[in-house]
Amino acid sequence: MTKYLLYMVQMHLNFRRAELESLADLFNIKINLDSYNEHSPFLIVDLDNEEQAKQLIQRSILCKAIYEYWGYGQNYPTLHQNIQNEPNFVQRRDSNKFKSFKFDFESFGGNHKKSLPEKIDTINQFKYLDFQGEIKLKDPQEIFTIIETYSMIDPQTSSNQTDGIYFGRLIQRSDRSSMDLYDLKKRPYKGTTSFESELSLISCNIAQVKPGTIMYDPFAGTGSFLVAGAHFDAFVLGTDIDGRMIRGTGKGSEHNMVDNFRYYKTESHFLDVMTMDFTHNSLRSNLPIDTILCDPPYGIRESIKVLGAKDPERFEGKENVVIDGEKAYLRKDYIPTKKPYSLDSLLDDLLKFASERLPIGGRLAFWMPTANDENVETIIPLHKNLELKYNCVQEFNKWSRRLLVYINRGDKYNGPENHGIKRSQTNFRDRYFTHFTK
Amino acid sequence: MKFLTTNFLKCSVKACDISNLNFPLEYDGSKCKLVQNEDIEFQPEFLLNILDRIDWPAILQVAADLGNTSLPSQKPELHTNMDELNEEELVILRDLHTLLLQTSITEGEMRCRNCGHVYYIKNSIPNLLLPPHLA
Protein backbone atom coordinates (compact mmCIF):
# COMPACT_ATOMS: atom_id res chain seq x y z
CA MET A 1 0.00 0.00 0.00
CA THR A 2 1.16 3.50 -0.83
CA LYS A 3 -0.08 6.81 0.50
CA TYR A 4 -1.70 9.13 -2.00
CA LEU A 5 -2.83 12.69 -1.46
CA LEU A 6 -6.22 13.66 -2.87
CA TYR A 7 -6.68 17.36 -3.54
CA MET A 8 -10.40 18.13 -3.80
CA VAL A 9 -12.41 21.29 -4.43
CA GLN A 10 -14.04 22.88 -1.41
CA MET A 11 -17.44 23.06 -3.13
CA HIS A 12 -20.61 21.01 -3.51
CA LEU A 13 -19.66 19.25 -0.30
CA ASN A 14 -22.91 17.29 -0.23
CA PHE A 15 -21.87 15.69 -3.49
CA ARG A 16 -18.12 15.39 -3.03
CA ARG A 17 -17.98 12.34 -0.84
CA ALA A 18 -20.74 10.59 -2.82
CA GLU A 19 -18.76 11.13 -6.03
CA LEU A 20 -15.56 9.80 -4.50
CA GLU A 21 -17.27 6.72 -3.02
CA SER A 22 -19.13 6.02 -6.26
CA LEU A 23 -15.95 6.18 -8.36
CA ALA A 24 -14.07 3.97 -5.90
CA ASP A 25 -16.91 1.45 -6.05
CA LEU A 26 -17.11 1.68 -9.85
CA PHE A 27 -13.45 0.64 -10.17
CA ASN A 28 -13.62 -1.80 -7.29
CA ILE A 29 -11.15 0.19 -5.22
CA LYS A 30 -11.31 -0.04 -1.43
CA ILE A 31 -10.69 3.31 0.20
CA ASN A 32 -10.89 4.18 3.84
CA LEU A 33 -12.76 7.45 4.33
CA ASP A 34 -12.43 7.55 8.15
CA SER A 35 -10.23 10.62 7.96
CA TYR A 36 -12.40 12.31 5.30
CA ASN A 37 -13.07 15.83 6.53
CA GLU A 38 -15.75 17.92 4.93
CA HIS A 39 -13.90 21.10 5.91
CA SER A 40 -10.66 20.11 4.22
CA PRO A 41 -9.80 19.77 0.53
CA PHE A 42 -7.16 17.17 1.40
CA LEU A 43 -7.43 13.47 2.05
CA ILE A 44 -4.67 10.93 2.35
CA VAL A 45 -5.69 7.47 1.14
CA ASP A 46 -3.88 4.14 0.97
CA LEU A 47 -4.05 2.52 -2.44
CA ASP A 48 -2.46 -0.57 -3.97
CA ASN A 49 -0.73 1.20 -6.80
CA GLU A 50 -0.57 4.14 -9.18
CA GLU A 51 -3.04 2.53 -11.56
CA GLN A 52 -5.71 2.60 -8.84
CA ALA A 53 -4.94 6.22 -8.06
CA LYS A 54 -5.42 7.11 -11.73
CA GLN A 55 -8.69 5.23 -11.99
CA LEU A 56 -10.07 6.81 -8.84
CA ILE A 57 -9.49 10.35 -10.03
CA GLN A 58 -9.46 10.47 -13.82
CA ARG A 59 -13.20 11.09 -14.22
CA SER A 60 -13.79 12.98 -10.99
CA ILE A 61 -15.21 16.51 -11.20
CA LEU A 62 -14.95 17.44 -7.51
CA CYS A 63 -11.32 16.38 -7.14
CA LYS A 64 -8.52 18.36 -8.70
CA ALA A 65 -5.73 15.82 -8.70
CA ILE A 66 -4.09 12.93 -6.91
CA TYR A 67 -0.44 12.87 -5.85
CA GLU A 68 1.93 10.30 -4.49
CA TYR A 69 2.26 11.60 -0.95
CA TRP A 70 5.85 12.55 -0.04
CA GLY A 71 5.30 14.59 3.11
CA TYR A 72 3.60 17.39 5.02
CA GLY A 73 4.80 20.09 7.38
CA GLN A 74 3.35 23.12 9.10
CA ASN A 75 6.33 25.04 7.78
CA TYR A 76 9.15 24.38 5.34
CA PRO A 77 11.75 23.09 7.85
CA THR A 78 9.34 20.46 9.22
CA LEU A 79 8.18 19.59 5.67
CA HIS A 80 11.76 18.84 4.60
CA GLN A 81 12.35 16.81 7.73
CA ASN A 82 9.14 14.82 7.23
CA ILE A 83 9.87 14.11 3.58
CA GLN A 84 13.25 12.64 4.54
CA ASN A 85 11.75 10.69 7.41
CA GLU A 86 9.18 8.92 5.22
CA PRO A 87 10.07 5.21 5.23
CA ASN A 88 10.47 4.87 1.47
CA PHE A 89 12.17 8.21 0.94
CA VAL A 90 15.49 6.86 -0.35
CA GLN A 91 13.91 4.44 -2.78
CA ARG A 92 11.58 7.14 -4.08
CA ARG A 93 14.33 9.67 -4.45
CA ASP A 94 16.46 7.21 -6.40
CA SER A 95 13.71 6.05 -8.72
CA ASN A 96 13.13 9.63 -9.84
CA LYS A 97 16.77 10.56 -9.99
CA PHE A 98 17.24 10.69 -13.75
CA LYS A 99 13.74 11.62 -14.88
CA SER A 100 12.96 14.97 -16.45
CA PHE A 101 10.86 17.01 -14.05
CA LYS A 102 9.47 20.32 -12.94
CA PHE A 103 8.02 21.82 -9.78
CA ASP A 104 4.47 23.17 -9.60
CA PHE A 105 2.92 25.42 -6.97
CA GLU A 106 -0.65 25.28 -5.72
CA SER A 107 -2.21 27.15 -2.85
CA PHE A 108 -5.42 26.74 -0.93
CA GLY A 109 -7.21 29.41 1.08
CA GLY A 110 -5.21 32.42 0.01
CA ASN A 111 -4.46 34.26 -3.17
CA HIS A 112 -0.85 34.69 -2.19
CA LYS A 113 1.07 34.41 -5.46
CA LYS A 114 4.75 33.60 -5.23
CA SER A 115 7.12 35.70 -7.30
CA LEU A 116 9.61 33.90 -9.50
CA PRO A 117 12.57 34.53 -7.13
CA GLU A 118 10.45 33.24 -4.23
CA LYS A 119 9.64 30.13 -6.21
CA ILE A 120 13.28 29.50 -7.10
CA ASP A 121 14.22 30.02 -3.47
CA THR A 122 11.65 27.47 -2.39
CA ILE A 123 12.66 24.93 -5.03
CA ASN A 124 16.31 25.28 -4.01
CA GLN A 125 15.42 24.11 -0.51
CA PHE A 126 14.68 20.68 -2.04
CA LYS A 127 18.34 20.15 -3.06
CA TYR A 128 18.50 17.04 -0.88
CA LEU A 129 16.26 15.25 -3.39
CA ASP A 130 19.35 15.24 -5.59
CA PHE A 131 17.41 15.07 -8.86
CA GLN A 132 19.86 14.80 -11.77
CA GLY A 133 17.26 14.76 -14.58
CA GLU A 134 16.59 17.60 -16.96
CA ILE A 135 14.29 20.38 -15.82
CA LYS A 136 11.54 20.56 -18.45
CA LEU A 137 8.71 23.03 -18.12
CA LYS A 138 6.85 21.40 -21.00
CA ASP A 139 5.91 17.71 -20.78
CA PRO A 140 8.32 16.62 -18.07
CA GLN A 141 8.21 12.97 -17.01
CA GLU A 142 7.34 13.94 -13.45
CA ILE A 143 5.70 16.96 -11.85
CA PHE A 144 6.44 17.58 -8.17
CA THR A 145 3.85 19.75 -6.53
CA ILE A 146 4.05 22.00 -3.51
CA ILE A 147 0.61 22.80 -2.09
CA GLU A 148 0.54 25.58 0.51
CA THR A 149 -2.49 26.22 2.69
CA TYR A 150 -3.45 29.58 4.14
CA SER A 151 -6.04 30.27 6.79
CA MET A 152 -8.37 33.22 7.01
CA ILE A 153 -7.64 35.96 9.54
CA ASP A 154 -11.16 37.32 9.08
CA PRO A 155 -13.82 36.58 6.45
CA GLN A 156 -12.23 39.02 3.97
CA THR A 157 -8.52 38.51 4.41
CA SER A 158 -6.33 35.48 4.43
CA SER A 159 -3.02 35.27 6.20
CA ASN A 160 0.07 35.81 4.07
CA GLN A 161 1.92 33.14 6.05
CA THR A 162 1.30 29.57 5.00
CA ASP A 163 0.24 27.25 7.82
CA GLY A 164 0.75 23.93 6.07
CA ILE A 165 2.58 22.51 3.08
CA TYR A 166 1.98 19.25 1.23
CA PHE A 167 4.53 17.81 -1.16
CA GLY A 168 3.90 15.07 -3.69
CA ARG A 169 4.42 13.69 -7.16
CA LEU A 170 1.52 14.25 -9.53
CA ILE A 171 -0.14 11.01 -10.56
CA GLN A 172 -3.32 12.13 -12.30
CA ARG A 173 -5.33 15.28 -12.80
CA SER A 174 -9.08 14.92 -12.57
CA ASP A 175 -11.67 15.56 -15.28
CA ARG A 176 -12.62 18.90 -13.76
CA SER A 177 -11.63 20.84 -16.89
CA SER A 178 -14.56 19.16 -18.68
CA MET A 179 -16.99 21.41 -16.88
CA ASP A 180 -15.63 24.27 -19.00
CA LEU A 181 -15.78 22.20 -22.16
CA TYR A 182 -19.46 21.51 -21.47
CA ASP A 183 -20.27 25.01 -20.24
CA LEU A 184 -23.79 25.91 -21.35
CA LYS A 185 -22.57 29.29 -22.59
CA LYS A 186 -20.72 27.56 -25.41
CA ARG A 187 -23.29 24.83 -26.14
CA PRO A 188 -24.84 25.05 -29.62
CA TYR A 189 -28.31 23.81 -28.65
CA LYS A 190 -29.82 24.56 -25.26
CA GLY A 191 -33.03 25.72 -23.64
CA THR A 192 -34.48 27.02 -20.40
CA THR A 193 -34.39 23.52 -18.90
CA SER A 194 -30.74 22.79 -19.78
CA PHE A 195 -28.81 21.56 -16.78
CA GLU A 196 -25.47 23.12 -15.81
CA SER A 197 -22.40 21.18 -16.86
CA GLU A 198 -20.67 20.68 -13.50
CA LEU A 199 -23.59 19.03 -11.71
CA SER A 200 -24.66 17.05 -14.76
CA LEU A 201 -21.18 15.49 -14.97
CA ILE A 202 -21.15 14.89 -11.20
CA SER A 203 -24.59 13.25 -11.51
CA CYS A 204 -23.14 10.83 -14.07
CA ASN A 205 -20.32 9.93 -11.69
CA ILE A 206 -22.62 9.33 -8.73
CA ALA A 207 -24.96 7.35 -10.99
CA GLN A 208 -21.91 5.33 -12.13
CA VAL A 209 -22.55 5.83 -15.83
CA LYS A 210 -20.22 3.27 -17.43
CA PRO A 211 -18.46 3.17 -20.81
CA GLY A 212 -20.18 0.97 -23.39
CA THR A 213 -23.44 0.68 -21.45
CA ILE A 214 -26.88 2.18 -22.05
CA MET A 215 -27.96 5.28 -20.17
CA TYR A 216 -31.55 6.47 -20.47
CA ASP A 217 -33.04 9.87 -19.71
CA PRO A 218 -36.87 9.70 -19.83
CA PHE A 219 -37.21 13.50 -19.53
CA ALA A 220 -34.42 14.39 -21.90
CA GLY A 221 -35.45 17.96 -22.77
CA THR A 222 -32.53 19.54 -24.58
CA GLY A 223 -30.34 16.56 -23.65
CA SER A 224 -28.03 17.90 -20.91
CA PHE A 225 -27.67 14.54 -19.16
CA LEU A 226 -27.36 12.69 -22.46
CA VAL A 227 -24.43 14.90 -23.40
CA ALA A 228 -22.82 14.28 -20.00
CA GLY A 229 -23.40 10.52 -20.24
CA ALA A 230 -21.86 10.38 -23.72
CA HIS A 231 -18.84 12.21 -22.32
CA PHE A 232 -18.27 9.20 -20.07
CA ASP A 233 -18.61 6.91 -23.12
CA ALA A 234 -22.06 5.54 -22.34
CA PHE A 235 -24.51 5.06 -25.20
CA VAL A 236 -27.30 7.46 -24.50
CA LEU A 237 -30.99 7.20 -25.23
CA GLY A 238 -33.51 9.91 -24.47
CA THR A 239 -37.24 10.42 -24.64
CA ASP A 240 -39.43 13.44 -23.97
CA ILE A 241 -43.14 14.06 -24.32
CA ASP A 242 -42.35 17.46 -25.81
CA GLY A 243 -40.98 16.97 -29.32
CA ARG A 244 -40.20 20.66 -29.65
CA MET A 245 -37.43 20.31 -27.08
CA ILE A 246 -35.81 17.51 -29.03
CA ARG A 247 -35.88 18.92 -32.52
CA GLY A 248 -35.57 22.60 -31.63
CA THR A 249 -38.41 25.03 -32.21
CA GLY A 250 -37.00 26.25 -35.47
CA LYS A 251 -37.66 29.88 -34.74
CA GLY A 252 -34.40 31.68 -34.06
CA SER A 253 -32.60 28.42 -33.49
CA GLU A 254 -31.12 26.48 -36.32
CA HIS A 255 -29.73 23.87 -33.93
CA ASN A 256 -31.06 20.65 -32.48
CA MET A 257 -29.89 18.05 -30.00
CA VAL A 258 -27.71 16.09 -32.40
CA ASP A 259 -25.66 19.23 -33.06
CA ASN A 260 -24.46 19.11 -29.46
CA PHE A 261 -23.09 15.61 -29.89
CA ARG A 262 -21.35 16.67 -33.09
CA TYR A 263 -19.89 19.69 -31.31
CA TYR A 264 -18.52 17.55 -28.46
CA LYS A 265 -17.42 14.83 -30.91
CA THR A 266 -19.48 12.18 -29.12
CA GLU A 267 -21.95 11.53 -31.93
CA SER A 268 -20.98 7.86 -31.93
CA HIS A 269 -22.36 7.56 -28.41
CA PHE A 270 -25.71 9.10 -29.19
CA LEU A 271 -28.25 6.35 -29.86
CA ASP A 272 -31.54 8.14 -30.32
CA VAL A 273 -34.01 10.54 -28.88
CA MET A 274 -37.73 10.02 -29.26
CA THR A 275 -40.98 11.82 -28.68
CA MET A 276 -42.65 9.62 -26.07
CA ASP A 277 -44.69 9.89 -22.91
CA PHE A 278 -42.67 8.20 -20.16
CA THR A 279 -45.88 6.84 -18.62
CA HIS A 280 -46.84 5.27 -21.97
CA ASN A 281 -43.41 3.85 -22.52
CA SER A 282 -42.57 2.17 -25.81
CA LEU A 283 -39.20 0.72 -24.85
CA ARG A 284 -39.84 -3.02 -24.86
CA SER A 285 -40.09 -4.28 -21.31
CA ASN A 286 -37.32 -6.89 -21.55
CA LEU A 287 -34.70 -4.37 -22.71
CA PRO A 288 -32.14 -3.96 -19.92
CA ILE A 289 -31.10 -0.35 -19.27
CA ASP A 290 -27.88 0.09 -17.27
CA THR A 291 -28.44 3.56 -15.82
CA ILE A 292 -31.34 6.00 -15.59
CA LEU A 293 -30.46 9.64 -15.01
CA CYS A 294 -32.90 12.52 -15.29
CA ASP A 295 -34.33 15.81 -14.07
CA PRO A 296 -38.10 15.21 -14.13
CA PRO A 297 -40.44 18.13 -14.86
CA TYR A 298 -41.58 19.93 -11.73
CA GLY A 299 -43.91 22.44 -13.28
CA ILE A 300 -41.61 25.46 -13.11
CA ARG A 301 -40.33 25.73 -16.65
CA GLU A 302 -42.37 22.82 -17.96
CA SER A 303 -45.63 21.46 -16.65
CA ILE A 304 -46.16 17.82 -15.76
CA LYS A 305 -48.24 16.32 -18.54
CA VAL A 306 -49.01 12.85 -19.80
CA LEU A 307 -51.07 11.54 -22.71
CA GLY A 308 -54.84 11.62 -22.34
CA ALA A 309 -57.67 14.12 -22.30
CA LYS A 310 -58.08 16.46 -19.33
CA ASP A 311 -61.72 16.69 -20.21
CA PRO A 312 -62.64 13.25 -21.68
CA GLU A 313 -66.18 14.26 -22.66
CA ARG A 314 -64.87 16.85 -25.07
CA PHE A 315 -62.88 14.17 -26.87
CA GLU A 316 -65.61 11.56 -27.00
CA GLY A 317 -66.05 10.28 -30.52
CA LYS A 318 -63.10 12.28 -31.83
CA GLU A 319 -61.44 9.06 -32.92
CA ASN A 320 -64.00 8.93 -35.70
CA VAL A 321 -63.11 12.32 -37.16
CA VAL A 322 -61.98 11.96 -40.77
CA ILE A 323 -59.93 14.51 -42.70
CA ASP A 324 -59.39 14.01 -46.45
CA GLY A 325 -60.54 10.42 -46.22
CA GLU A 326 -58.09 9.59 -43.39
CA LYS A 327 -58.73 9.10 -39.69
CA ALA A 328 -57.53 12.35 -38.16
CA TYR A 329 -55.57 10.63 -35.39
CA LEU A 330 -53.62 8.57 -37.93
CA ARG A 331 -52.44 11.58 -39.93
CA LYS A 332 -48.85 12.65 -39.88
CA ASP A 333 -49.68 16.12 -38.58
CA TYR A 334 -51.93 14.94 -35.72
CA ILE A 335 -51.06 16.42 -32.33
CA PRO A 336 -52.40 14.42 -29.39
CA THR A 337 -53.90 16.14 -26.39
CA LYS A 338 -52.25 15.92 -22.96
CA LYS A 339 -53.52 16.13 -19.40
CA PRO A 340 -51.92 17.25 -16.12
CA TYR A 341 -50.38 14.59 -13.89
CA SER A 342 -49.18 14.68 -10.30
CA LEU A 343 -45.52 14.73 -9.37
CA ASP A 344 -46.00 11.95 -6.80
CA SER A 345 -47.48 9.65 -9.43
CA LEU A 346 -44.75 10.47 -11.92
CA LEU A 347 -42.00 9.68 -9.38
CA ASP A 348 -43.79 6.44 -8.38
CA ASP A 349 -43.81 5.49 -12.07
CA LEU A 350 -40.13 6.33 -12.37
CA LEU A 351 -39.12 4.18 -9.38
CA LYS A 352 -41.24 1.28 -10.56
CA PHE A 353 -39.78 1.52 -14.06
CA ALA A 354 -36.24 1.57 -12.64
CA SER A 355 -36.93 -1.49 -10.49
CA GLU A 356 -38.09 -3.38 -13.61
CA ARG A 357 -35.46 -2.28 -16.11
CA LEU A 358 -32.18 -1.77 -14.23
CA PRO A 359 -29.83 -4.71 -13.70
CA ILE A 360 -29.19 -5.66 -10.07
CA GLY A 361 -26.73 -3.07 -8.80
CA GLY A 362 -27.74 -0.59 -11.52
CA ARG A 363 -28.44 2.99 -10.49
CA LEU A 364 -31.33 5.41 -10.89
CA ALA A 365 -30.48 9.06 -10.21
CA PHE A 366 -32.82 12.01 -10.50
CA TRP A 367 -33.15 15.57 -9.27
CA MET A 368 -36.00 16.72 -7.05
CA PRO A 369 -36.63 20.29 -5.84
CA THR A 370 -38.11 21.09 -2.43
CA ALA A 371 -39.16 24.26 -0.68
CA ASN A 372 -37.08 25.01 2.43
CA ASP A 373 -40.01 25.21 4.83
CA GLU A 374 -39.11 24.64 8.42
CA ASN A 375 -42.17 22.68 9.33
CA VAL A 376 -42.71 20.69 6.17
CA GLU A 377 -40.93 17.39 6.09
CA THR A 378 -39.55 16.34 2.74
CA ILE A 379 -40.65 12.83 1.98
CA ILE A 380 -38.28 10.99 -0.31
CA PRO A 381 -39.98 8.51 -2.64
CA LEU A 382 -39.10 4.89 -1.87
CA HIS A 383 -39.59 1.58 -3.65
CA LYS A 384 -39.16 -1.81 -1.98
CA ASN A 385 -36.61 -3.05 -4.55
CA LEU A 386 -34.50 0.10 -4.51
CA GLU A 387 -31.95 1.11 -1.92
CA LEU A 388 -31.79 4.89 -1.46
CA LYS A 389 -28.01 5.32 -1.60
CA TYR A 390 -27.56 9.11 -1.71
CA ASN A 391 -29.63 12.18 -1.04
CA CYS A 392 -27.33 15.07 -1.97
CA VAL A 393 -28.78 18.52 -1.34
CA GLN A 394 -27.92 21.70 -3.20
CA GLU A 395 -29.23 24.68 -1.24
CA PHE A 396 -30.55 27.85 -2.79
CA ASN A 397 -32.07 30.74 -0.93
CA LYS A 398 -35.64 29.59 -0.33
CA TRP A 399 -35.59 26.25 -2.01
CA SER A 400 -33.21 23.44 -2.62
CA ARG A 401 -32.88 20.61 -5.02
CA ARG A 402 -31.51 17.19 -4.31
CA LEU A 403 -29.96 14.42 -6.32
CA LEU A 404 -31.56 11.16 -5.23
CA VAL A 405 -29.60 8.05 -6.12
CA TYR A 406 -31.02 4.54 -5.83
CA ILE A 407 -29.49 1.11 -6.38
CA ASN A 408 -31.64 -1.69 -7.73
CA ARG A 409 -31.41 -4.56 -5.21
CA GLY A 410 -34.10 -6.77 -6.73
CA ASP A 411 -37.19 -8.53 -5.40
CA LYS A 412 -35.59 -9.92 -2.26
CA TYR A 413 -34.48 -6.55 -0.92
CA ASN A 414 -37.86 -5.69 0.57
CA GLY A 415 -37.01 -2.17 1.63
CA PRO A 416 -39.45 0.48 2.88
CA GLU A 417 -41.94 1.74 0.36
CA ASN A 418 -44.20 4.78 0.16
CA HIS A 419 -45.77 4.78 -3.28
CA GLY A 420 -49.38 5.69 -3.80
CA ILE A 421 -49.41 8.18 -0.93
CA LYS A 422 -49.45 11.90 -1.29
CA ARG A 423 -45.91 12.88 -0.36
CA SER A 424 -45.83 16.49 -1.42
CA GLN A 425 -48.14 18.49 0.82
CA THR A 426 -47.60 21.60 -1.18
CA ASN A 427 -47.30 22.06 -4.88
CA PHE A 428 -43.73 23.11 -5.57
CA ARG A 429 -44.83 25.18 -8.53
CA ASP A 430 -47.30 27.21 -6.45
CA ARG A 431 -44.73 27.73 -3.72
CA TYR A 432 -42.12 28.79 -6.26
CA PHE A 433 -44.33 31.38 -7.89
CA THR A 434 -45.48 32.86 -4.57
CA HIS A 435 -41.76 33.17 -3.69
CA PHE A 436 -42.16 30.73 -0.80
CA THR A 437 -43.95 33.38 1.27
CA LYS A 438 -47.07 31.43 2.18
CA MET B 1 -33.76 6.92 -35.84
CA LYS B 2 -31.10 4.24 -35.93
CA PHE B 3 -31.88 0.73 -37.10
CA LEU B 4 -30.86 -0.48 -33.62
CA THR B 5 -33.72 1.52 -32.08
CA THR B 6 -36.27 -0.54 -34.04
CA ASN B 7 -35.15 -3.37 -31.75
CA PHE B 8 -36.17 -1.35 -28.68
CA LEU B 9 -39.58 -0.02 -29.69
CA LYS B 10 -42.92 -1.65 -29.07
CA CYS B 11 -46.41 -0.20 -29.44
CA SER B 12 -47.21 2.44 -26.77
CA VAL B 13 -50.75 1.15 -26.29
CA LYS B 14 -50.85 -0.65 -22.96
CA ALA B 15 -53.58 -3.06 -24.06
CA CYS B 16 -51.19 -4.39 -26.71
CA ASP B 17 -48.76 -5.60 -24.04
CA ILE B 18 -50.74 -8.83 -23.67
CA SER B 19 -50.17 -9.58 -27.35
CA ASN B 20 -46.84 -10.68 -28.74
CA LEU B 21 -47.58 -8.78 -31.92
CA ASN B 22 -46.72 -5.40 -30.39
CA PHE B 23 -42.98 -5.90 -31.00
CA PRO B 24 -41.29 -5.22 -33.29
CA LEU B 25 -43.37 -2.62 -35.05
CA GLU B 26 -43.95 -3.19 -38.75
CA TYR B 27 -42.04 -0.78 -40.98
CA ASP B 28 -43.51 0.34 -44.26
CA GLY B 29 -40.58 -0.16 -46.63
CA SER B 30 -42.15 1.93 -49.38
CA LYS B 31 -42.44 4.94 -47.08
CA CYS B 32 -39.21 4.65 -45.10
CA LYS B 33 -36.26 6.72 -46.21
CA LEU B 34 -32.93 5.18 -45.18
CA VAL B 35 -29.70 7.09 -44.75
CA GLN B 36 -26.20 5.80 -44.11
CA ASN B 37 -23.96 7.81 -41.75
CA GLU B 38 -20.37 6.63 -42.05
CA ASP B 39 -19.09 9.12 -39.51
CA ILE B 40 -20.26 6.89 -36.71
CA GLU B 41 -17.18 5.08 -35.41
CA PHE B 42 -16.90 1.33 -35.17
CA GLN B 43 -17.01 0.34 -31.49
CA PRO B 44 -16.70 -3.42 -31.20
CA GLU B 45 -16.95 -3.38 -27.42
CA PHE B 46 -20.34 -1.75 -27.44
CA LEU B 47 -21.59 -4.04 -30.19
CA LEU B 48 -20.56 -7.08 -28.16
CA ASN B 49 -22.35 -5.66 -25.18
CA ILE B 50 -25.48 -4.82 -27.15
CA LEU B 51 -25.59 -8.10 -29.09
CA ASP B 52 -26.56 -9.74 -25.83
CA ARG B 53 -29.67 -7.59 -25.57
CA ILE B 54 -30.72 -7.80 -29.18
CA ASP B 55 -33.83 -9.69 -30.12
CA TRP B 56 -32.55 -11.32 -33.32
CA PRO B 57 -35.89 -12.42 -34.82
CA ALA B 58 -37.02 -8.79 -34.54
CA ILE B 59 -33.88 -7.66 -36.39
CA LEU B 60 -34.66 -10.12 -39.19
CA GLN B 61 -38.25 -9.01 -39.36
CA VAL B 62 -37.52 -5.28 -39.56
CA ALA B 63 -34.66 -5.84 -42.02
CA ALA B 64 -37.08 -7.77 -44.23
CA ASP B 65 -39.68 -4.97 -43.92
CA LEU B 66 -37.01 -2.65 -45.24
CA GLY B 67 -35.93 -4.97 -48.03
CA ASN B 68 -32.90 -6.72 -46.55
CA THR B 69 -33.29 -10.50 -46.44
CA SER B 70 -29.60 -11.39 -46.45
CA LEU B 71 -29.05 -11.63 -42.69
CA PRO B 72 -28.16 -14.97 -41.07
CA SER B 73 -31.19 -16.63 -39.50
CA GLN B 74 -29.41 -17.13 -36.17
CA LYS B 75 -27.86 -14.45 -33.99
CA PRO B 76 -24.07 -14.61 -34.50
CA GLU B 77 -22.33 -16.37 -31.61
CA LEU B 78 -19.14 -14.47 -30.83
CA HIS B 79 -16.48 -14.56 -28.17
CA THR B 80 -17.58 -12.25 -25.39
CA ASN B 81 -14.05 -11.12 -24.67
CA MET B 82 -12.73 -8.42 -27.01
CA ASP B 83 -9.21 -9.88 -27.06
CA GLU B 84 -10.40 -13.27 -28.26
CA LEU B 85 -12.19 -11.93 -31.33
CA ASN B 86 -10.83 -13.32 -34.59
CA GLU B 87 -10.82 -11.72 -38.05
CA GLU B 88 -14.03 -13.39 -39.09
CA GLU B 89 -15.84 -12.20 -35.99
CA LEU B 90 -14.63 -8.64 -36.52
CA VAL B 91 -16.07 -8.75 -40.04
CA ILE B 92 -19.43 -9.80 -38.59
CA LEU B 93 -19.27 -6.99 -36.02
CA ARG B 94 -18.46 -4.48 -38.77
CA ASP B 95 -21.49 -5.61 -40.73
CA LEU B 96 -23.63 -5.29 -37.63
CA HIS B 97 -22.21 -1.83 -37.01
CA THR B 98 -23.19 -0.77 -40.54
CA LEU B 99 -26.69 -2.12 -40.10
CA LEU B 100 -27.47 -1.21 -36.50
CA LEU B 101 -25.72 2.11 -35.94
CA GLN B 102 -24.85 3.61 -39.30
CA THR B 103 -28.24 3.00 -40.90
CA SER B 104 -30.99 5.42 -39.94
CA ILE B 105 -34.60 5.85 -40.90
CA THR B 106 -35.00 9.58 -41.44
CA GLU B 107 -38.64 9.56 -42.60
CA GLY B 108 -41.12 6.76 -42.37
CA GLU B 109 -44.03 4.92 -40.86
CA MET B 110 -44.28 2.06 -38.41
CA ARG B 111 -47.39 0.20 -37.43
CA CYS B 112 -48.41 -2.01 -34.52
CA ARG B 113 -49.25 -5.48 -35.82
CA ASN B 114 -51.74 -5.90 -32.99
CA CYS B 115 -53.84 -2.72 -32.88
CA GLY B 116 -52.85 -1.27 -36.24
CA HIS B 117 -51.91 2.14 -34.84
CA VAL B 118 -49.49 4.03 -37.08
CA TYR B 119 -46.49 5.98 -35.75
CA TYR B 120 -44.39 8.35 -37.81
CA ILE B 121 -40.70 9.11 -38.04
CA LYS B 122 -40.04 12.71 -39.00
CA ASN B 123 -36.59 14.29 -39.33
CA SER B 124 -35.13 11.09 -37.85
CA ILE B 125 -37.21 11.43 -34.68
CA PRO B 126 -39.86 8.78 -34.04
CA ASN B 127 -43.07 9.98 -32.42
CA LEU B 128 -44.67 7.41 -30.09
CA LEU B 129 -47.45 9.59 -28.70
CA LEU B 130 -51.04 8.36 -28.66
CA PRO B 131 -54.48 9.91 -29.20
CA PRO B 132 -56.64 10.06 -26.03
CA HIS B 133 -58.80 7.06 -26.94
CA LEU B 134 -55.70 4.83 -27.02
CA ALA B 135 -53.88 6.40 -24.03
Interface residues (C-beta under 8 A of the other chain):
Chain A: P211 G212 T213 I214 F235 L237 T239 I241 G243 I246 R247 V258 E267 S268 L271 D272 V273 M274 T275 M276 D277 H280 N281 S282 L283 R284 S285 L287 P288 V306 L307 G308 A309 P312 F315 K318 E319 Y329 L330 K332 Y334 P336 T337
Chain B: M1 K2 L4 T5 F8 L9 K10 C11 S12 V13 K14 D17 F23 D39 I40 E41 Q43 E45 F46 N49 I50 R53 D55 L101 H117 V118 Y120 K122 N123 S124 I125 P126 N127 L128 L129 L130 P131 P132 H133 A135
